[in-house]
Amino acid sequence: MSAPVKLSELAVGARAVVREMPASGSAFLRLREMGVLPGTPVTLVRTAPLGDPIEIKVRGYSLTLRKSEAAEIAVEPAISE
């Protein structure tokens, strides 16, 4: 197992599994409603030219997050095979 990192720190194309999310906040409630839960695999698809926002692929669809929101989500990077 890899050490958890922030979702905002992943490289483009990197895959990871969500490990922890904040328990409060309307943005995080909305993310949970959309299926971003601990144990969910995600892929960082791309970042905007200035680095904010970022686009992730989760459960078969694309989702855009502010970098500040992504910085509060802990993920475990997937091991490349």
C-alpha positions in Angstrom: 0.0 0.0 0.0 1.2 3.5 -0.8 1.0 6.4 1.6 -2.1 8.6 1.1 -1.6 11.9 -0.8 -3.9 14.7 -1.7 -6.0 14.3 -4.9 -4.7 17.7 -6.0 -1.1 16.3 -6.0 -1.7 13.5 -8.5 0.0 13.7 -11.9 -2.2 13.8 -15.0 -3.2 10.3 -16.0 -2.5 8.9 -12.5 -5.0 6.5 -10.9 -5.9 6.4 -7.2 -8.4 5.2 -4.7 -10.2 7.6 -2.5 -9.3 7.0 1.2 -10.7 10.0 3.2 -12.9 12.9 2.6 -14.1 15.8 4.9 -17.2 14.8 6.9 -18.8 18.3 6.5 -19.3 21.0 3.9 -21.9 21.3 1.1 -19.3 20.6 -1.6 -18.3 17.3 0.0 -21.9 16.3 0.6 -22.5 16.9 -3.1 -19.4 14.8 -4.0 -20.7 11.9 -1.8 -24.1 12.1 -3.5 -22.3 11.8 -6.9 -20.5 8.7 -5.8 -17.1 10.0 -4.7 -16.8 7.8 -1.6 -13.9 6.1 0.3 -12.8 3.1 -1.8 -13.8 4.6 -5.1 -11.2 4.5 -7.9 -10.5 7.8 -9.7 -8.2 9.0 -12.5 -6.9 12.5 -12.9 -7.8 13.3 -16.5 -6.4 16.8 -16.9 -5.9 20.2 -15.2 -6.7 23.6 -16.5 -3.8 25.6 -18.0 -3.3 27.5 -14.7 -3.8 24.3 -12.6 -7.3 25.0 -11.4 -9.8 23.3 -11.8 -8.9 19.7 -12.3 -10.9 17.0 -14.1 -11.3 13.5 -12.7 -12.9 10.4 -14.1 -15.0 8.6 -11.4 -17.6 5.8 -11.9 -17.6 6.3 -15.7 -18.1 10.0 -15.9 -16.0 13.2 -15.8 -16.2 15.5 -12.8 -14.5 18.9 -12.4 -13.3 20.0 -9.0 -11.6 23.1 -7.6 -8.0 22.4 -6.6 -8.8 23.6 -3.1 -11.5 20.9 -2.8 -9.2 18.2 -4.3 -6.6 19.2 -1.7 -8.9 18.0 1.1 -9.5 14.5 -0.4 -6.9 11.9 0.6 -6.2 9.2 -2.1 -4.0 6.2 -2.3 -2.1 6.1 -5.6 -2.6 2.9 -7.6 0.5 0.9 -8.2 1.4 0.9 -11.9 1.8 -2.6 -13.4 
